[in-house]
Amino acid sequence: MPEGHSIHRLARQFTSVFAGQQLSVSSPQGRFAAGAARLDGQALIAAEAHGKQLFLEFDNELFLRIHLGLYGAFDFGGDETFRRSSSIGAPRRVGEREIADDGGEPAYAGPPPPKGAVRVRLTSDHGWADLRGPTACEVLTPEEQRRVLEKLGPDPLQPRADPREFVRRLSARRTPIGLLLMNQEVLAGVGNVYRAEVLFRRLISPWRLARSITQEEALGLWNDIAGVMADGVAAGRIITTLPEHRVDASIPVPVSEAHYVYKRQGLPCRRCGTEVAMTEMAARKLYWCPSCQQT
């Protein structure tokens, strides 16, 4: 499932190619026909991400809320104004990155016929975006959008986010911190990769109860998550290792050097040499170092 940095990249991409333009909105698959009709012909005012949720605001005071989930993905295409646009979401092709190529594009002649089960197609005079397989896709009024946001925890990538709200939501829970970091009502945007990596970076056991996390530790978690997720927005991928912990100092960072513990079970910890462990926590794979992250 795409984590928060990908959805913020997606919001930036929508702003870049569609903001201020009148859009044709359709549902080639037919499952979103009624919702598409409410947005068709309206101009996109803004695109904003909050955690793993994308909100597209239109000038008729309606929002299109999208949660990609495990299988949702957007494809983009168009003229030279779409030159740096790329596919964002899952499933991904092997080796695919969230960075588009620059050259070799034919002249834009309008959107191609829809390919596959396209839930929503958004089209401007300059290009198009196709959405397939989202977990959620719905039209909301401003009040409905507000209620959705109220249920979500703060997003570390939002400039106006208050880390004290994260501390508050964390401090009263008798739940392992490894579970709460992925609870979108506590902290919006963190998924399995950032959960494992930041807990390692802060040397915190995934099994420590949240109420035992001090305010200083919680703010450290918040600041570290905000930093690595901002790096993810810039790079288009998750890189959490520091240069001094990499064997290969080449740039760009190879996949084998990008993470401390995520999918590294059985390999030596980059910090202490202990074998990285893997188990399940609430039906999700959890990676950690038994030595560095003692309870």
C-alpha positions as CSV (number, residue, x, y, z in Angstrom):
1,M,0.0,0.0,0.0
2,P,1.4,3.4,-0.9
3,E,2.5,5.3,2.2
4,G,2.0,9.0,2.9
5,H,4.9,10.3,1.0
6,S,3.5,8.8,-2.3
7,I,0.1,10.5,-1.7
8,H,1.7,13.8,-1.1
9,R,3.6,13.3,-4.4
10,L,0.3,12.5,-6.0
11,A,-1.3,15.7,-4.7
12,R,1.6,17.7,-6.0
13,Q,1.3,16.1,-9.4
14,F,-2.4,16.9,-9.6
15,T,-1.7,20.5,-8.7
16,S,1.0,20.7,-11.3
17,V,-1.0,19.3,-14.3
18,F,-4.7,20.1,-13.4
19,A,-5.0,23.0,-10.9
20,G,-7.3,25.8,-12.2
21,Q,-8.4,23.8,-15.2
22,Q,-11.9,22.6,-16.1
23,L,-12.0,18.8,-16.1
24,S,-14.1,16.2,-17.8
25,V,-14.8,13.5,-15.2
26,S,-16.1,10.1,-16.3
27,S,-16.3,6.5,-15.1
28,P,-15.4,4.3,-18.0
29,Q,-16.0,1.2,-15.9
30,G,-19.4,2.6,-14.8
31,R,-19.0,2.0,-11.0
32,F,-18.5,5.7,-10.3
33,A,-20.9,7.2,-12.9
34,A,-23.1,9.0,-10.5
35,G,-20.2,10.6,-8.6
36,A,-18.4,11.5,-11.8
37,A,-21.6,13.3,-13.0
38,R,-21.4,15.6,-9.9
39,L,-17.9,16.7,-10.8
40,D,-17.9,16.7,-14.6
41,G,-17.2,20.1,-16.1
42,Q,-15.9,21.6,-12.9
43,A,-12.5,23.2,-12.3
44,L,-10.0,21.7,-9.9
45,I,-9.1,24.2,-7.2
46,A,-6.6,22.2,-5.2
47,A,-5.3,18.8,-4.5
48,E,-4.3,17.9,-0.9
49,A,-3.1,14.8,0.9
50,H,-3.7,13.9,4.5
51,G,-1.9,10.7,5.3
52,K,-3.0,8.1,2.8
53,Q,-6.1,10.1,1.8
54,L,-6.2,12.3,-1.3
55,F,-8.7,15.1,-1.6
56,L,-9.4,16.9,-4.9
57,E,-11.3,20.1,-4.4
58,F,-13.6,21.3,-7.2
59,D,-15.1,24.8,-7.7
60,N,-18.6,23.6,-7.0
61,E,-17.6,23.0,-3.4
62,L,-17.3,19.3,-3.7
63,F,-14.4,17.0,-2.9
64,L,-13.3,13.8,-4.5
65,R,-11.8,11.6,-1.8
66,I,-9.5,8.8,-2.9
67,H,-7.8,6.1,-0.9
68,L,-5.6,3.9,-3.1
69,G,-5.4,1.0,-0.7
70,L,-3.5,-2.1,-1.7
71,Y,-4.4,-2.1,-5.4
72,G,-5.3,1.5,-6.4
73,A,-3.1,3.3,-8.9
74,F,-3.2,6.5,-11.0
75,D,-1.7,6.7,-14.6
76,F,-1.1,10.1,-16.2
77,G,-0.5,11.1,-19.8
78,G,-0.7,14.2,-22.0
79,D,1.3,16.9,-23.7
80,E,4.6,18.5,-22.6
81,T,3.0,19.8,-19.4
82,F,2.7,16.2,-18.3
83,R,6.3,15.4,-19.2
84,R,7.4,14.7,-15.5
85,S,4.1,12.9,-14.6
86,S,4.2,9.2,-13.7
87,S,2.2,6.3,-12.5
88,I,1.7,6.4,-8.7
89,G,0.2,3.6,-6.7
90,A,0.1,-0.2,-6.6
91,P,0.5,-2.8,-8.0
92,R,3.9,-1.7,-9.4
93,R,5.8,-3.2,-12.3
94,V,9.2,-4.7,-11.3
95,G,11.7,-1.8,-11.3
96,E,9.1,0.9,-11.7
97,R,9.8,4.2,-9.9
98,E,7.7,7.2,-9.2
99,I,9.9,9.2,-11.5
100,A,9.0,9.7,-15.2
101,D,11.3,9.7,-18.2
102,D,11.8,12.9,-20.1
103,G,12.3,12.0,-23.7
104,G,10.8,10.1,-26.6
105,E,7.1,11.0,-26.0
106,P,5.0,11.3,-29.2
107,A,2.9,14.4,-29.8
108,Y,-0.2,14.4,-27.6
109,A,-3.4,13.5,-29.6
110,G,-5.9,13.2,-26.8
111,P,-6.4,10.5,-24.2
112,P,-6.1,6.9,-25.3
113,P,-9.1,4.4,-25.0
114,P,-9.4,3.4,-21.3
115,K,-7.4,0.3,-20.5
116,G,-8.7,-2.1,-17.9
117,A,-11.2,-1.3,-15.2
118,V,-10.8,2.5,-15.0
119,R,-12.9,3.8,-12.1
120,V,-12.4,7.4,-12.8
121,R,-10.9,9.3,-15.7
122,L,-10.1,13.0,-15.4
123,T,-9.4,14.9,-18.6
124,S,-8.3,18.5,-19.4
125,D,-7.2,20.1,-22.7
126,H,-3.7,19.0,-22.0
127,G,-3.9,15.5,-20.6
128,W,-5.6,12.8,-18.5
129,A,-5.4,10.8,-15.3
130,D,-6.9,7.3,-14.9
131,L,-7.7,5.7,-11.5
132,R,-8.0,1.9,-11.1
133,G,-8.7,-0.3,-8.1
134,P,-9.0,2.2,-5.2
135,T,-10.2,1.1,-1.8
136,A,-12.3,4.3,-1.6
137,C,-13.5,6.8,-4.2
138,E,-16.4,9.1,-3.3
139,V,-17.7,12.6,-3.6
140,L,-18.0,14.6,-0.4
141,T,-19.4,17.9,0.7
142,P,-17.2,20.2,2.8
143,E,-18.9,19.0,6.0
144,E,-18.4,15.4,5.0
145,Q,-14.8,16.0,4.2
146,R,-14.3,17.7,7.6
147,R,-15.7,14.7,9.4
148,V,-13.3,12.4,7.6
149,L,-10.3,14.6,8.6
150,E,-11.5,14.8,12.2
151,K,-11.1,11.0,12.5
152,L,-7.6,11.0,11.2
153,G,-4.5,11.6,13.3
154,P,-2.1,14.5,12.4
155,D,0.0,14.2,9.2
156,P,3.7,14.9,9.8
157,L,4.0,16.2,6.2
158,Q,1.3,18.9,6.8
159,P,3.0,22.2,7.7
160,R,0.2,23.0,10.1
161,A,0.2,19.7,11.9
162,D,0.6,19.8,15.7
163,P,3.0,17.2,17.1
164,R,1.3,17.6,20.5
165,E,-1.8,16.1,19.1
166,F,0.2,13.0,18.2
167,V,1.6,12.8,21.7
168,R,-1.9,13.2,23.2
169,R,-3.3,10.4,21.0
170,L,-0.4,8.2,21.8
171,S,0.0,8.7,25.6
172,A,-3.3,7.2,26.8
173,R,-3.0,3.8,24.9
174,R,-2.2,0.5,26.4
175,T,-1.2,-0.8,23.0
176,P,2.2,-1.6,21.6
177,I,3.8,1.3,19.8
178,G,4.4,-0.9,16.8
179,L,0.6,-1.1,16.3
180,L,-0.2,2.5,17.0
181,L,2.2,4.0,14.5
182,M,0.1,2.3,11.7
183,N,-3.2,3.4,13.2
184,Q,-4.3,6.2,10.9
185,E,-6.4,7.7,13.8
186,V,-3.2,8.2,15.8
187,L,-0.8,9.2,13.0
188,A,-1.7,9.7,9.4
189,G,0.5,8.4,6.6
190,V,2.8,5.8,8.2
191,G,2.7,2.3,6.8
192,N,4.8,-0.9,7.3
193,V,8.1,0.4,6.0
194,Y,8.2,3.7,7.9
195,R,6.9,2.0,11.0
196,A,9.8,-0.5,11.1
197,E,12.4,1.9,10.0
198,V,11.7,4.8,12.3
199,L,11.3,2.5,15.4
200,F,14.8,1.2,14.6
201,R,16.2,4.6,14.0
202,R,14.9,5.7,17.5
203,L,16.0,2.3,19.1
204,I,12.5,1.7,20.4
205,S,11.0,-1.8,20.7
206,P,7.8,-2.3,18.7
207,W,6.3,-4.1,21.8
208,R,6.7,-1.1,24.2
209,L,3.4,0.1,25.4
210,A,2.5,3.5,24.0
211,R,1.8,4.9,27.4
212,S,5.4,4.1,28.4
213,I,6.7,6.3,25.6
214,T,7.9,9.6,27.1
215,Q,6.9,12.9,25.6
216,E,10.6,13.4,24.6
217,E,10.6,10.0,22.8
218,A,7.2,10.7,21.1
219,L,8.4,14.1,19.8
220,G,11.6,12.4,18.6
221,L,9.5,9.8,16.7
222,W,7.4,12.6,15.2
223,N,10.4,14.6,14.0
224,D,12.1,11.6,12.6
225,I,9.0,10.4,10.8
226,A,8.5,13.9,9.4
227,G,12.1,14.0,8.2
228,V,12.3,10.7,6.4
229,M,8.8,11.1,4.9
230,A,9.8,14.5,3.5
231,D,12.9,12.8,2.0
232,G,10.5,10.2,0.5
233,V,8.5,13.0,-1.2
234,A,11.6,14.5,-2.6
235,A,13.2,11.2,-3.8
236,G,10.1,9.3,-4.8
237,R,11.2,6.3,-2.7
238,I,11.8,5.4,0.9
239,I,15.4,5.7,2.0
240,T,16.0,5.6,5.8
241,T,19.7,4.7,6.1
242,L,22.4,7.2,6.9
243,P,25.5,7.2,4.6
244,E,27.7,5.9,7.4
245,H,25.6,2.8,7.7
246,R,25.9,1.9,4.0
247,V,28.5,-0.4,2.5
248,D,27.8,1.1,-1.0
249,A,28.1,4.9,-0.9
250,S,26.9,5.3,-4.5
251,I,24.2,7.7,-5.5
252,P,21.4,6.9,-6.2
253,V,21.2,4.6,-3.1
254,P,20.7,1.0,-4.3
255,V,17.7,-0.9,-3.0
256,S,19.9,-3.2,-0.9
257,E,21.2,-0.2,1.1
258,A,18.0,1.8,1.5
259,H,16.6,0.3,4.7
260,Y,17.8,-0.8,8.2
261,V,15.4,-3.6,9.0
262,Y,12.5,-3.7,6.5
263,K,12.7,-7.0,4.6
264,R,16.2,-7.7,6.0
265,Q,15.3,-10.6,8.2
266,G,18.3,-12.9,8.7
267,L,20.8,-10.3,7.6
268,P,23.1,-8.5,10.1
269,C,21.9,-5.4,11.7
270,R,23.7,-2.4,10.1
271,R,24.4,-1.0,13.6
272,C,25.3,-4.0,15.8
273,G,25.5,-7.1,13.6
274,T,22.7,-9.1,15.2
275,E,20.4,-10.9,12.8
276,V,17.4,-8.8,11.9
277,A,14.2,-10.6,13.0
278,M,10.7,-10.8,11.5
279,T,7.4,-11.8,13.0
280,E,3.8,-10.8,12.6
281,M,2.0,-8.1,14.6
282,A,-1.8,-7.8,13.9
283,A,-1.4,-9.9,10.6
284,R,1.3,-7.5,9.3
285,K,5.0,-8.4,9.0
286,L,7.2,-6.7,11.5
287,Y,10.9,-6.2,11.2
288,W,13.3,-5.2,14.1
289,C,16.7,-5.8,15.7
290,P,16.4,-7.8,18.9
291,S,19.6,-6.3,20.2
292,C,19.2,-2.6,19.3
293,Q,15.4,-2.5,20.1
294,Q,15.2,-4.4,23.4
295,T,12.0,-4.0,25.4
